[in-house]
Amino acid sequence: FQTAAELTKAQEAFDRAASPDEFLKVAAMYQAARDRGLVSGAVLYNQGNALMKAGETGRAIAAYREATRYRPSDPYLRANLDYALGARAETAARRPVVEYLLFWQNWIGYPAKLRLAGAALLATFLLATTGLFVWRRTLNRMALVGLVVSAILGFSAAYDWHRFDYQQHGVVVVDEAIARMGYAQSYEPA
């Protein structure tokens, strides 16, 4: 209940805010909720909105991108992220091929996908185990279908893991930066 009251207070502060400094304070309120362990697409989205209003575009992009883990199909989140990125219509053409094959990839959030894959695998195991004792033919066929579904959901969850946890993403938050060919200042500019 304390967290709900804090989030309500943060939203009320957002509604009253008029200056960049006030919006930064609101973003800090959302960050405090995140630091206490509240992981939510809504909190990240609202924090991104506050950062955007504060003129912190780079940090807003980072918050929006993290929110897409939990709310991949939210059209408002996508619109705000595209606006922050200055996106153009051709950005949709640059999707990887795997996202066309896994067309549902952005319908379900990353944590939910992991739970679905685990549940499908457990159901498949139970069907296969039961098929050893009764209704062998029917249950074994159902277990085979469950295995295929589990494999597809597992691949989808693994792709999300690769996109969100394995790959490191960053946002440049300064007006001008020199990109280098390596990880240190001793490398040549790219």
N, C-alpha and C positions, 0 to 999 in steps of 0.2 A: 504493500500500500504506500510505503514511503516513496518508492520509485515512481509510482503513478502520480503522486502529488508533485514530485520534482519535475516530471515531464510536463505536467499541466502548467506549472509555474514557468518553465522554459518557453512553452508555447505562448503564454500570456506576455512574457517579456519580448518574444519575437513580434507579437502583434503591436506592442507599444513602441518598439525600437524605431528610431528615426535616423540615427547616425551610424557610421561604420564602427565606431567604438562600442556602441550599444549592441550591434549585431555580433561583434567579436565576443562580448560577454555572454550572449545567448549561445554562441558556438561552444564556449567554454563550459556552459551548463550541460550541454549535450555530451561534451567530452567527459565531464565528471561522471555522468551516468554510465558511459562506456567503460570508464576506468573502474567502476564498481562491478563490472561484469555483465552489464546489460548489452547484449549483442542483438541488434534489431535493424532490419532494413529501414524501418520508419525513423528510428533515431539517427541513423547515418544520413538518410535523405534530408531530414530537417536540419541536421548539422551542416550539410552541404548548402542548403538554402541560406542559412545564416552566414556562412562563409562567403557565399556569392554576393550577398547584399553588403558584406563588409569590404568587398573588393579583393578578397583573397581567392582569386580564381583557381590557382593551382591546388590549394588545399581543398577547395570545393570539388574539383575534379576527382581528387583522391577519395573524398568521402562518397561521392556519387558512384565511383567505380566499385568501392567496397560494398555499397548498398545493393549493387546489381547481383551479388552473391545470393542475397536473400529475397530480392524482389525483381527477378529478371524480366517479368512481363509487365511491369508497371510503366504505362505510357508516359506518365508525368516525369518519372525518373529519367527515362530515355530522352525525353524532350529537354529536360534541364541539363543533362550531361552533354547532349549534342550542342545546345546553346553555349555551354561553358567551353566546349572544345572548338566552337566555331565551325561545326560540322556542315558538310555540304551533302547534296543528294547522292553523290557517287560513293559515299562511305559504305553503303549497303553492298556495293559490288565487290568490296574487298574482303568479304567474309571467307574464311577457310572452307574448303570443300567438305570437311567433316561436319560443319554446321548445317550444310544442306542435307547430308545423309541423316544426321540426328536433328531433324527439323524441330523436334520438341525441346531441344536443348535449353532454350530460354523461356520455356513455359513453367518450369518447376525450379525452385531454388536449389542451391548446392546441398545444404544439409538434408532437405527433403528427399533429394535424389539418392543420397547415401542410405537413408532409412528405407526407401523403396527397394533398392538393390538388395539390402540385407534381408528384408521381409520376403522378397521373391526367392532368394536363395534358401531361406529357412523353409518356406512352403514347398519348394522343390525337394529339399531333403526329406521332409515329412511324407510327401507323396511317394518318393522313391522307396523310403523305408516301409511304408504301409503296403506298397506294391509287392514287397517280398512275401507277404503273408496272405493278402486277400486281393481279389479282382486284379490279378497280376497284369493282364494285358491292358485294361483301361487305365489303371493308375500309372503304369510305366509309360504309356503314351502321354498322359498328362504331365508326368515328371519330365519327359523329354521336352515338351512345349515349355514347361517352367524353366528348364535349364537354358533354353534359347532366350527366353525373356530375361532371365537373370543375367546372362552374358551381355545382352544388349544394354540393360540398365547399368550393369557394372562398367561397361565401356564408357557409357555416358557419364557416370560418376567419376571415372578415372580421367576423362577429358576435362571435366570441371576442376578436378584436383590439379591437373596440369596447368589450366588457365589461371586459377586463383591462388594456389599455394606453391607450386613448383617454380613457375615463372616469377621473376621479380619485376614489378612494375614501378615506375617512378613518374613524378610530375615535376617539370622544371617550374620553379616559382619565382625566378628572377627575370628581369626584362631582357638581359643579355647574358649568354653563357658560351663558353668555348667547349665544344664537344671534342674529346680526345680519342685517339685510336686504342687506348688502354685504360687501365684503372688508376693511373697516377698522373700527376702534372708533368712528369718527365717524358710522357708519350707525346708524339706529334699531334697537332690539331687535325681533326678529321675534316 
